[in-house]
Amino acid sequence: MEDRIVCHCMEVSYETIKKAIEDGAKTVDDIKEMTEASTGCGGCEDEIQVLLSVFLIGFFPMNLQRSLYFSLP
């Protein structure tokens, strides 16, 4: 799970995004700046927002629950 790619355009992994959050990222823009994820097509932005929500506040946004098909930690 940790080595899967979240952002295919920039080849950014789940683990890289998780580390950015651990290093202080609090917004999608922070993740973009720290990892370059979601700076290509932007298709992974919803998944990044979910990961931020899960890791920062332990909350999975209900409005995104049906649109995403990946497993969370």
Beta strands, then each sheet from edge to edge (+ up, - down):
strand 1: 5-7
strand 2: 12-13
sheet 1: 1+ 2-
end
